[in-house]
């Protein structure tokens, strides 16, 4: 196994195989001998070494990769042998060389050697093979007709397009191959240009005055813009570090808290086990969320570090590919669980118990009360949430609090009737129906008093799938009811589907006449009521209070609002507003 040698080529360190190093050393020595008597020898050698270093950098994929004989041979093939170009120039002075040099693709650089501002126009001229004068005229015209917007584009070119500094840059800018021959040729042309300028020193002196005044100003402006850009970029780096770092810390905390609930018997773990979450372990769900969200923010954190720290080492291609694979797997896992969860609530079903007759006639008074049980609930109120309690046998049950009382009027019946409607969601209609059937709700009647449970129960294994209970009371005409004040949070508030409302008159005797409740001992509050009606004629809302009255009607013809102050009508003809003032 050959030894590895560390070399410094044009300021860049490389690890190179010993045999490859010896071959490269012989090649560089041959180049130096071929330019022993050449003008600008040191500059030629320096540019050749820089070009070789650039080619090596393109070929290695990792900073720890060792350069071998293969890479050296490929570089020599691109650069060419010194003897290919060191032919007696006096013999072949007027004859073209027979060797074929392929044209390289042009690269965009700023040519500051022939510039008045930042070298953008000169660089574009080389790239597009157009005289820079026409490019400058185009910039001026576009800037005028765009109200100065093209100045921002010029500044962007100035900032992001690199300046041609080395001989290799100038050759690449003109599309010439960067090899020994062209590097030598370019440097010699530079010396010839210097000689020509010395001959025409007076002209150059006045020309340089014009260019230096404009160039110095715009160079100073460019330096200021570059400093501001660097400050802005550093600020973005700090912002990325703060956002990504905070997110990663939060994800770590979430992973080691929520992710451990499956292993600890707490009230939180009980709730997480029955809510609308995928049928998967909580630790697995937490881990998938951590990777799906955390990996992108980890790369943002690395990006922020790279912005703030120059020459920051990369985490390596294997690590990047590994994290990418984990992220893709996490996203696919969450997608699968999300689709699976969506199917768990895709269907809903309702089960209505057989309507039962209550021992209350049209001439009686029916009292309605809610009943509580301290084992399951402490306060009587309707709610969409749930609780987890233990029954008399110590088994876990889900306490459902979505209970609603609905009242209907019947002119054909002479006795009151009750029906219990239970609803639930499920992955299929059969699953939803079975879950609804397993809801346990109780009530009892004692001496014309209907006692309704303010809660319902279901087994813990059924999970919470939007279970609801609706108590439907069908009342005969002329019956009197007394709804206890503890029913206020359970009573229906809207007139729809032939349901009637108590209208916040709990604790008062109400008599049913012509499908409406009449209250003899209620205060006169006709000027303080809300009426709602939704039928085939559309939606109608009447609002009355002590100071004003308003009516809203929405149907197929549009929207109509009438009040004491203004009338508004919106239909296919537009909007009409009429004010009384």
C-alpha positions as CSV (number, residue, x, y, z in Angstrom):
1,X,0.0,0.0,0.0
2,X,1.5,3.4,-1.1
3,X,2.0,6.2,1.4
4,X,-0.1,9.3,1.3
5,X,1.5,12.7,0.9
6,X,-0.1,16.0,1.9
7,X,0.6,18.8,-0.6
8,X,-0.3,22.5,-0.8
9,X,-1.2,23.5,-4.3
10,X,-2.2,27.1,-4.9
11,X,-3.1,27.4,-1.2
12,X,-5.3,24.3,-1.2
13,X,-4.4,21.2,0.7
14,X,-4.7,17.8,-1.0
15,X,-4.1,14.1,0.1
16,X,-2.3,12.4,-2.8
17,X,-0.9,9.0,-3.4
18,X,2.9,8.8,-3.4
19,X,3.1,7.5,-7.0
20,X,0.7,10.1,-8.1
21,X,2.6,12.8,-6.3
22,X,5.9,11.8,-8.0
23,X,4.2,11.9,-11.4
24,X,2.6,15.3,-10.6
25,X,6.0,16.6,-9.4
26,X,7.7,15.5,-12.6
27,X,5.0,17.2,-14.7
28,X,5.3,20.5,-12.8
29,X,9.1,20.4,-13.1
30,X,8.8,19.8,-16.8
31,X,6.5,22.8,-17.1
32,X,8.9,25.0,-15.1
33,X,11.9,23.9,-17.3
34,X,9.9,24.7,-20.5
35,X,9.3,28.3,-19.3
36,X,12.9,29.0,-18.0
37,X,13.5,31.9,-20.4
38,X,9.9,33.0,-20.8
39,X,8.7,36.5,-19.8
40,X,6.3,36.3,-16.8
41,X,7.5,32.8,-15.9
42,X,6.4,33.0,-12.3
43,X,2.9,34.2,-13.1
44,X,2.5,31.5,-15.7
45,X,3.5,28.7,-13.2
46,X,1.3,30.2,-10.5
47,X,-1.8,30.2,-12.8
48,X,-1.1,26.7,-14.0
49,X,-0.9,25.4,-10.4
50,X,-4.1,27.2,-9.6
51,X,-5.8,25.6,-12.6
52,X,-4.5,22.1,-11.6
53,X,-5.8,22.7,-8.0
54,X,-9.2,23.7,-9.4
55,X,-9.4,20.5,-11.5
56,X,-8.4,18.4,-8.5
57,X,-11.1,20.1,-6.4
58,X,-13.8,19.2,-9.1
59,X,-12.7,15.6,-9.1
60,X,-12.7,14.8,-5.4
61,X,-16.1,14.2,-3.7
62,X,-14.9,14.3,-0.2
63,X,-12.2,16.3,1.6
64,X,-10.7,13.0,2.9
65,X,-10.4,11.5,-0.6
66,X,-6.9,10.6,-1.8
67,X,-5.8,11.7,-5.3
68,X,-4.4,8.8,-7.4
69,X,-2.7,8.2,-10.7
70,X,-6.0,8.3,-12.5
71,X,-6.9,11.8,-11.4
72,X,-3.4,13.1,-12.2
73,X,-3.6,11.6,-15.7
74,X,-6.9,13.2,-16.3
75,X,-5.6,16.6,-15.3
76,X,-2.5,16.2,-17.5
77,X,-4.8,15.3,-20.4
78,X,-6.8,18.5,-19.9
79,X,-3.7,20.8,-19.4
80,X,-1.5,19.2,-22.0
81,X,2.2,18.3,-22.1
82,X,4.7,21.2,-22.1
83,X,6.5,19.8,-25.2
84,X,3.2,20.2,-27.1
85,X,3.7,24.0,-27.1
86,X,7.4,24.6,-26.8
87,X,8.1,24.3,-30.5
88,X,10.5,26.8,-32.1
89,X,8.2,29.7,-32.8
90,X,10.6,31.3,-35.2
91,X,10.3,28.4,-37.7
92,X,6.5,28.2,-37.5
93,X,5.9,31.9,-36.9
94,X,3.3,32.3,-39.7
95,X,1.9,28.8,-39.7
96,X,-1.1,27.8,-37.6
97,X,-0.6,24.9,-35.2
98,X,-2.0,21.6,-36.3
99,X,-3.2,20.6,-32.8
100,X,-6.9,20.9,-32.2
101,X,-8.0,22.8,-29.1
102,X,-11.7,22.3,-28.3
103,X,-13.6,25.3,-27.3
104,X,-14.7,25.4,-23.7
105,X,-18.1,26.6,-22.6
106,X,-18.1,30.3,-21.5
107,X,-18.5,31.3,-17.8
108,X,-20.0,34.5,-16.7
109,X,-17.5,36.8,-14.8
110,X,-17.3,40.6,-14.2
111,X,-14.4,42.1,-16.3
112,X,-13.2,44.9,-14.1
113,X,-10.1,45.5,-16.3
114,X,-12.4,47.1,-18.9
115,X,-15.1,48.5,-16.7
116,X,-16.5,51.9,-15.8
117,X,-18.7,50.7,-12.9
118,X,-18.5,47.1,-11.8
119,X,-17.5,45.2,-14.9
120,X,-21.0,43.7,-15.4
121,X,-21.4,45.0,-19.0
122,X,-17.9,43.9,-20.0
123,X,-18.5,40.5,-18.6
124,X,-21.9,40.1,-20.4
125,X,-20.2,41.3,-23.6
126,X,-17.7,38.5,-23.4
127,X,-20.4,36.0,-22.5
128,X,-22.8,37.0,-25.3
129,X,-20.1,38.0,-27.8
130,X,-21.4,41.5,-28.0
131,X,-19.5,44.8,-27.8
132,X,-19.8,46.1,-24.2
133,X,-20.9,49.5,-25.6
134,X,-24.2,48.0,-26.7
135,X,-24.7,46.3,-23.4
136,X,-24.1,49.6,-21.5
137,X,-26.7,51.4,-23.8
138,X,-29.2,48.6,-23.2
139,X,-28.7,49.0,-19.4
140,X,-29.4,52.8,-19.7
141,X,-32.5,52.3,-21.8
142,X,-34.0,49.6,-19.7
143,X,-33.3,51.6,-16.5
144,X,-35.1,54.7,-18.0
145,X,-38.2,52.8,-19.2
146,X,-38.5,50.7,-16.1
147,X,-38.4,53.7,-13.8
148,X,-35.1,52.6,-12.3
149,X,-36.1,49.0,-11.6
150,X,-33.2,47.6,-13.7
151,X,-30.7,49.3,-11.3
152,X,-31.6,46.5,-8.8
153,X,-31.0,43.9,-11.5
154,X,-27.6,45.5,-12.2
155,X,-26.8,45.5,-8.5
156,X,-27.8,41.8,-8.2
157,X,-25.4,41.0,-11.1
158,X,-22.7,43.1,-9.4
159,X,-23.1,41.2,-6.1
160,X,-23.6,37.6,-7.3
161,X,-21.4,37.4,-10.4
162,X,-17.8,36.8,-9.5
163,X,-15.0,39.0,-10.7
164,X,-12.4,37.6,-13.1
165,X,-9.1,37.7,-11.2
166,X,-6.9,34.9,-12.4
167,X,-5.7,34.0,-15.9
168,X,-7.9,30.9,-15.7
169,X,-10.9,33.1,-15.0
170,X,-10.2,35.4,-18.0
171,X,-9.8,32.3,-20.3
172,X,-13.1,30.8,-19.0
173,X,-14.8,34.1,-19.5
174,X,-13.9,34.1,-23.2
175,X,-14.6,30.4,-23.6
176,X,-11.0,29.4,-24.2
177,X,-9.6,26.1,-22.8
178,X,-7.7,26.6,-19.6
179,X,-4.5,24.8,-20.4
180,X,-0.8,25.5,-20.5
181,X,-0.8,27.0,-24.0
182,X,-3.6,29.4,-23.4
183,X,-2.3,30.5,-20.0
184,X,1.1,31.2,-21.5
185,X,-0.5,33.1,-24.4
186,X,-2.7,35.2,-22.1
187,X,0.1,36.3,-19.9
188,X,2.3,37.2,-22.8
189,X,-0.5,39.2,-24.3
190,X,-0.6,41.0,-20.9
191,X,3.1,42.0,-21.2
192,X,2.6,43.1,-24.8
193,X,-0.4,45.3,-23.8
194,X,1.8,46.9,-21.1
195,X,4.4,47.7,-23.8
196,X,1.8,49.2,-26.1
197,X,0.4,51.4,-23.3
198,X,3.9,52.7,-22.5
199,X,4.1,53.9,-26.1
200,X,0.8,55.7,-25.9
201,X,1.2,57.0,-22.3
202,X,-0.5,60.3,-22.9
203,X,-3.7,58.8,-24.2
204,X,-3.8,56.3,-21.5
205,X,-3.2,58.9,-18.8
206,X,-6.4,60.9,-19.8
207,X,-8.4,57.7,-20.4
208,X,-7.4,56.4,-17.0
209,X,-8.5,59.6,-15.3
210,X,-12.0,59.2,-16.7
211,X,-12.2,55.6,-15.8
212,X,-10.7,55.9,-12.4
213,X,-13.1,58.6,-11.3
214,X,-16.1,56.6,-12.2
215,X,-14.6,53.3,-11.1
216,X,-13.5,54.5,-7.7
217,X,-17.0,55.9,-6.9
218,X,-18.8,52.7,-8.0
219,X,-16.2,50.5,-6.3
220,X,-16.9,52.4,-3.1
221,X,-20.6,52.0,-3.6
222,X,-20.1,48.3,-4.4
223,X,-18.1,47.9,-1.2
224,X,-20.9,49.5,0.9
225,X,-23.6,47.3,-0.7
226,X,-21.4,44.2,-0.2
227,X,-21.0,45.1,3.5
228,X,-24.8,45.6,3.9
229,X,-25.5,42.4,2.1
230,X,-23.0,40.5,4.4
231,X,-24.7,42.0,7.4
232,X,-28.1,41.0,6.1
233,X,-26.9,37.5,5.4
234,X,-25.4,37.1,8.9
235,X,-28.7,38.4,10.3
236,X,-30.6,35.7,8.3
237,X,-28.1,33.1,9.7
238,X,-28.8,34.2,13.3
239,X,-32.5,34.1,12.6
240,X,-32.3,30.6,11.2
241,X,-30.3,29.5,14.3
242,X,-32.8,30.9,16.7
243,X,-35.9,29.5,14.9
244,X,-34.4,26.1,14.1
245,X,-32.8,25.8,17.5
246,X,-36.0,26.7,19.4
247,X,-38.0,24.3,17.3
248,X,-35.6,21.4,17.8
249,X,-35.5,22.0,21.6
250,X,-39.3,22.0,21.6
251,X,-39.4,18.8,19.6
252,X,-37.0,17.1,22.0
253,X,-39.1,18.1,25.0
254,X,-42.3,16.9,23.2
255,X,-40.6,13.6,22.3
256,X,-39.5,12.9,25.9
257,X,-42.9,13.9,27.4
258,X,-45.7,12.9,25.1
259,X,-43.6,9.9,23.9
260,X,-43.4,8.5,27.4
261,X,-47.1,8.6,28.2
262,X,-47.6,5.1,26.9
263,X,-45.2,3.8,29.6
264,X,-46.7,5.9,32.5
265,X,-50.2,5.4,33.8
266,X,-51.4,9.0,34.1
267,X,-54.7,10.9,33.3
268,X,-53.0,12.3,30.2
269,X,-52.2,8.8,28.9
270,X,-55.8,7.8,29.5
271,X,-57.1,10.8,27.5
272,X,-54.6,10.3,24.7
273,X,-55.7,6.7,24.4
274,X,-59.4,7.6,23.6
275,X,-59.2,10.8,21.6
276,X,-59.4,10.9,17.8
277,X,-55.8,9.7,17.2
278,X,-54.5,7.0,14.9
279,X,-54.5,3.4,16.3
280,X,-50.8,3.5,16.9
281,X,-48.5,3.7,20.0
282,X,-48.1,7.2,21.2
283,X,-44.3,6.9,21.3
284,X,-44.3,5.9,17.6
285,X,-46.5,8.8,16.6
286,X,-44.2,11.2,18.6
287,X,-41.1,9.8,17.0
288,X,-42.5,10.1,13.5
289,X,-43.5,13.7,14.1
290,X,-40.1,14.5,15.6
291,X,-38.3,13.2,12.5
292,X,-40.8,14.7,10.0
293,X,-40.6,18.2,11.5
294,X,-37.1,18.0,13.1
295,X,-35.0,16.9,10.2
296,X,-35.9,20.0,7.9
297,X,-35.2,22.3,10.9
298,X,-31.9,20.5,11.6
299,X,-30.8,21.3,8.0
300,X,-31.9,24.9,8.6
301,X,-29.8,25.0,11.7
302,X,-26.8,23.7,9.8
303,X,-27.5,26.3,7.1
304,X,-27.5,29.0,9.7
305,X,-24.1,27.7,11.1
306,X,-22.6,27.7,7.6
307,X,-23.7,31.3,7.1
308,X,-22.1,32.4,10.3
309,X,-19.0,30.1,10.3
310,X,-16.7,30.1,7.3
311,X,-15.2,26.7,6.2
312,X,-17.6,24.8,8.4
313,X,-17.2,21.1,7.7
314,X,-20.1,19.3,6.1
315,X,-21.8,16.4,7.9
316,X,-21.0,14.2,5.0
317,X,-23.0,12.7,2.1
318,X,-23.9,9.4,3.9
319,X,-25.4,11.4,6.9
320,X,-27.4,13.6,4.5
321,X,-28.7,10.6,2.6
322,X,-29.5,8.8,5.8
323,X,-31.5,11.7,7.3
324,X,-33.3,12.1,4.0
325,X,-34.3,8.5,4.0
326,X,-35.5,8.8,7.6
327,X,-37.5,11.9,6.8
328,X,-39.2,10.3,3.8
329,X,-40.1,7.2,5.9
330,X,-41.5,9.5,8.6
331,X,-43.6,11.5,6.2
332,X,-45.0,8.3,4.6
333,X,-45.7,6.9,8.0
334,X,-47.6,9.9,9.1
335,X,-49.5,10.0,5.8
336,X,-50.5,6.4,6.2
337,X,-51.7,7.0,9.8
338,X,-53.5,10.1,8.8
339,X,-55.4,8.3,6.1
340,X,-56.2,5.4,8.4
341,X,-57.5,7.9,11.1
342,X,-59.6,9.6,8.5
343,X,-61.4,6.4,7.8
344,X,-62.1,5.9,11.5
345,X,-64.6,8.8,11.3
346,X,-65.7,8.5,7.7
347,X,-69.2,7.3,8.6
348,X,-71.8,8.4,11.2
349,X,-74.9,6.6,12.4
350,X,-77.7,7.2,14.7
351,X,-79.8,4.9,16.8
352,X,-83.3,5.9,18.1
353,X,-84.8,4.0,20.9
354,X,-88.4,3.0,20.6
355,X,-90.6,6.0,21.5
356,X,-92.2,5.5,24.9
357,X,-95.3,7.0,26.3
358,X,-95.0,9.1,29.5
359,X,-97.8,9.0,32.1
360,X,-98.6,12.7,31.4
361,X,-101.7,13.9,29.5
362,X,-102.5,17.2,27.9
363,X,-104.2,18.5,31.1
364,X,-101.2,17.7,33.3
365,X,-98.0,19.6,34.1
366,X,-94.7,18.0,33.2
367,X,-91.6,19.0,35.1
368,X,-88.3,18.4,33.5
369,X,-85.1,18.2,35.5
370,X,-81.5,17.1,34.9
371,X,-79.9,14.6,37.2
372,X,-76.2,14.5,38.2
373,X,-73.9,11.9,39.7
374,X,-70.8,13.0,41.5
375,X,-69.0,9.9,40.4
376,X,-69.1,11.0,36.8
377,X,-69.8,14.8,36.7
378,X,-69.8,17.6,39.2
379,X,-71.5,20.4,37.2
380,X,-74.5,20.1,35.0
381,X,-73.7,21.6,31.6
382,X,-73.7,20.5,27.9
383,X,-70.2,20.2,26.4
384,X,-68.5,18.6,23.4
385,X,-65.7,17.3,25.5
386,X,-65.5,14.2,27.6
387,X,-64.1,12.8,30.9
388,X,-62.7,9.5,31.9
389,X,-64.0,8.0,35.2
390,X,-64.3,4.6,36.8
391,X,-67.6,2.9,37.5
392,X,-68.8,1.0,40.5
393,X,-66.7,-2.0,39.5
394,X,-63.5,0.0,38.9
395,X,-63.7,-0.2,35.1
396,X,-62.7,2.8,33.0
397,X,-65.6,4.5,31.2
398,X,-65.9,7.6,29.0
399,X,-68.3,10.2,30.3
400,X,-70.1,11.9,27.4
401,X,-71.5,15.4,28.0
402,X,-73.0,16.3,24.6
403,X,-76.6,16.0,25.8
404,X,-79.5,18.1,24.2
405,X,-83.2,18.3,24.9
406,X,-85.5,18.8,21.9
407,X,-89.2,19.6,22.2
408,X,-91.9,18.9,19.5
409,X,-95.6,19.7,19.4
410,X,-98.2,17.1,18.4
411,X,-101.9,18.0,17.8
412,X,-102.8,14.3,17.3
413,X,-101.5,13.0,20.6
414,X,-103.0,13.4,24.1
415,X,-100.1,12.1,26.0
416,X,-96.4,13.0,26.1
417,X,-93.8,10.7,24.5
418,X,-90.0,10.4,24.8
419,X,-87.4,9.0,22.4
420,X,-83.6,8.8,22.9
421,X,-81.4,9.4,19.8
422,X,-77.8,8.3,20.0
423,X,-75.1,9.2,17.5
424,X,-71.5,8.2,16.9
425,X,-68.8,8.1,14.1
426,X,-67.0,5.0,12.9
427,X,-64.9,3.5,10.1
428,X,-68.1,2.1,8.5
429,X,-71.8,2.4,9.0
430,X,-71.9,-0.8,11.0
431,X,-69.0,0.3,13.2
432,X,-70.7,3.7,13.9
433,X,-74.0,2.1,14.6
434,X,-72.5,-0.4,17.0
435,X,-70.7,2.4,18.8
436,X,-73.9,4.4,19.1
437,X,-75.8,1.4,20.4
438,X,-73.3,1.0,23.2
439,X,-74.0,4.5,24.6
440,X,-75.6,4.2,28.0
441,X,-78.2,6.9,28.9
442,X,-80.8,6.7,31.7
443,X,-83.9,8.7,32.7
444,X,-86.9,8.1,35.0
445,X,-90.3,9.5,35.6
446,X,-91.7,10.2,39.1
447,X,-95.0,11.9,39.7
448,X,-95.1,13.9,36.4
449,X,-91.4,14.7,36.9
450,X,-89.0,13.6,34.2
451,X,-85.5,13.1,35.6
452,X,-82.8,13.1,32.8
453,X,-79.2,12.2,33.3
454,X,-76.9,15.1,32.5
455,X,-74.4,12.7,31.0
456,X,-74.0,9.4,29.1
457,X,-71.5,6.6,29.4
458,X,-69.7,4.2,27.1
459,X,-66.9,1.7,27.6
460,X,-63.3,2.9,27.4
461,X,-62.6,0.5,24.6
462,X,-65.1,2.3,22.3
463,X,-62.9,5.4,22.3
464,X,-64.3,8.9,21.8
465,X,-65.9,9.2,18.4
466,X,-68.2,12.3,18.7
467,X,-70.8,10.4,20.6
468,X,-74.0,12.5,21.2
469,X,-77.4,12.0,22.9
470,X,-80.6,13.8,21.8
471,X,-83.7,13.6,24.0
472,X,-86.8,14.1,21.9
473,X,-89.9,15.0,23.8
474,X,-93.2,15.0,21.9
475,X,-95.8,17.1,23.8
476,X,-99.6,17.2,23.2
477,X,-101.5,20.5,22.8
478,X,-102.5,22.3,26.0
479,X,-99.9,20.6,28.2
480,X,-98.1,22.7,30.7
481,X,-94.4,22.2,31.3
482,X,-91.9,23.5,33.9
483,X,-88.3,23.1,32.8
484,X,-86.0,23.3,35.8
485,X,-83.3,26.0,35.7
486,X,-80.6,23.3,35.5
487,X,-81.9,22.4,32.0
488,X,-80.9,25.8,30.6
489,X,-77.6,24.5,29.2
490,X,-79.2,21.4,27.6
491,X,-82.3,23.0,26.0
492,X,-82.4,23.6,22.2
493,X,-82.2,27.2,21.3
494,X,-83.3,27.1,17.6
495,X,-86.6,26.7,15.8
496,X,-85.8,24.1,13.1
497,X,-87.4,20.8,11.9
498,X,-90.6,21.6,13.8
499,X,-88.8,21.8,17.1
500,X,-90.0,24.5,19.5
501,X,-88.0,26.4,22.1
502,X,-88.5,27.4,25.7
503,X,-86.8,30.7,24.8
504,X,-84.9,31.1,28.1
505,X,-88.0,30.7,30.2
506,X,-86.6,27.9,32.4
507,X,-88.2,27.9,35.9
508,X,-91.6,29.2,34.5
509,X,-94.8,27.5,33.7
510,X,-95.3,27.3,29.9
511,X,-98.5,26.2,28.2
512,X,-98.4,24.7,24.7
513,X,-100.9,26.3,22.4
514,X,-100.9,26.2,18.5
515,X,-97.3,24.9,18.5
516,X,-96.0,27.7,20.7
517,X,-95.3,28.1,24.4
518,X,-97.4,30.7,26.2
519,X,-96.1,32.1,29.5
520,X,-98.8,33.8,31.7
521,X,-96.5,34.8,34.5
522,X,-93.6,35.9,32.3
523,X,-92.6,39.6,31.9
524,X,-93.6,41.3,28.7
525,X,-90.5,40.9,26.7
526,X,-91.8,41.1,23.2
527,X,-89.3,43.8,22.5
528,X,-86.5,41.6,23.6
529,X,-86.6,38.4,21.6
530,X,-84.8,36.5,18.9
531,X,-86.7,34.5,16.3
532,X,-85.1,32.0,13.9
533,X,-86.8,30.1,11.1
534,X,-85.3,27.9,8.4
535,X,-87.8,26.3,6.0
536,X,-88.5,25.9,2.3
537,X,-89.0,29.7,1.9
538,X,-85.5,30.4,3.1
539,X,-83.8,31.6,6.3
540,X,-85.5,34.3,8.4
541,X,-84.2,35.9,11.5
542,X,-86.1,38.6,13.5
543,X,-84.3,40.5,16.2
544,X,-86.2,42.8,18.6
545,X,-84.8,44.7,21.5
546,X,-85.9,47.7,23.5
547,X,-84.3,50.2,21.1
548,X,-84.4,48.8,17.6
549,X,-85.8,46.0,15.4
550,X,-84.1,44.2,12.5
551,X,-85.2,41.5,10.1
552,X,-82.9,39.3,8.0
553,X,-84.1,37.1,5.1
554,X,-81.9,34.8,3.0
555,X,-83.4,32.9,0.1
556,X,-82.8,32.0,-3.6
557,X,-83.4,35.6,-4.5
558,X,-80.5,37.0,-2.4
559,X,-80.1,38.7,1.0
560,X,-82.4,41.3,2.5
561,X,-81.8,43.2,5.7
562,X,-84.3,45.7,7.2
563,X,-83.9,47.8,10.3
564,X,-85.0,51.1,11.7
565,X,-82.0,52.9,10.3
566,X,-81.1,51.2,7.0
567,X,-82.4,48.7,4.4
568,X,-79.9,46.6,2.5
569,X,-80.7,44.3,-0.4
570,X,-78.3,42.1,-2.3
571,X,-79.4,40.2,-5.4
572,X,-78.5,39.5,-9.0
573,X,-79.0,43.2,-9.8
574,X,-76.3,44.3,-7.3
575,X,-76.3,46.0,-3.9
576,X,-79.0,48.5,-2.8
577,X,-78.7,50.5,0.4
578,X,-81.4,52.8,1.6
579,X,-80.9,54.9,4.8
580,X,-83.7,56.5,6.8
581,X,-81.5,59.5,7.7
